[in-house]
Amino acid sequence: MIKLSELQMKEIIIVSNGRRLGHIDDLEIDVDLGKIRSLIIFVKENDSFFGKQEEVFIPWHQIVTIGTDVILVQDIDYPQLYPSEN
């Protein structure tokens, strides 16, 4: 068994492009089944210090593996993770 505090220390990385998403901020749990539904991370909308933070949910089925230092996930399609370059 692993504690939430141990999961929060692991960095989340997308397997397909190596992009670092950060660390887990929270979990979504199905209390009826007693299982984790998704990992929740907060992503800043822009790089400014006061940028708005968006919650990003990573469904449990998108986790490829949980290693000693990282959590590898499949590609995630969230616009705030891929800002358009002008």
N, C-alpha and C positions, 0 to 999 in steps of 0.2 A: 504494500500500500504506500502511496505517496501523499505527502501533505501539500496543501495549497501553497504554503510558504516556499516549499521546495520547487513547485511548478513555476512560481512567480520569478524565481531566480534564473530560469532558462530563457534564452532568447528564441523568439519565433522567427523562422526563416522559410521563405517560399522555395521549394525544391527546384522549380523550373528555371528560375532566374537568379537565385541566391540573394534576393532582396531581404533585408532585415526589417521586420515589422516592429520589433520592440519586445516588450515583456507583457505577460498576462496581468490584467488589472482586476478581473473578476471572472466568475464562472456562471453559466446558466445551468441550473440543475433541475431535472425532472424529479420532483419529490415523490411522485407516485411510484416511479420505477427505481428511484435511488441511483440514477445515472446522470453523468454530466452530458448535457445536450450540446453546449458550445463553450468556447473560450471567448472572453471579451477583452479587447484591447482598445485603447483610446489613441486615435491618430489625429494629429493636428492638421487642420485644413490648409494652412500655409506654414512657412517656416518661421514666422514671427513669434516672439515670446508670448504675445497675447492672442495668438490664433485660436479660433474656435476648435474645440475637440469633438470629434465624432466617434461614437461607439461603433466598433467593427466586431461582428460576431463571426467566429470561425467554427462552423459545425464540426462536431466530434468526428464525423466520418471523413473529414478532409485531412485529418492528422495522419501523416505517413508513419512517423515514428517519434518516440520521445527518448532522446539520448541523455547522456550525463550532463551536457551543457546546453543543448539546443532542443527545440521542438520543430521538426520538419513538417510542413504542411503543403498540400497541393495548391495549385494556382488559385488565387482568390480574385474574384471580379467585383471590386468595389472601386468606384470612381475616385474617392478621396485617397486611395493608395497610389493611383497613377495620375498625378496632376498633368494637365496638358502643358506642353512646352510651347511657348510663343516666341 
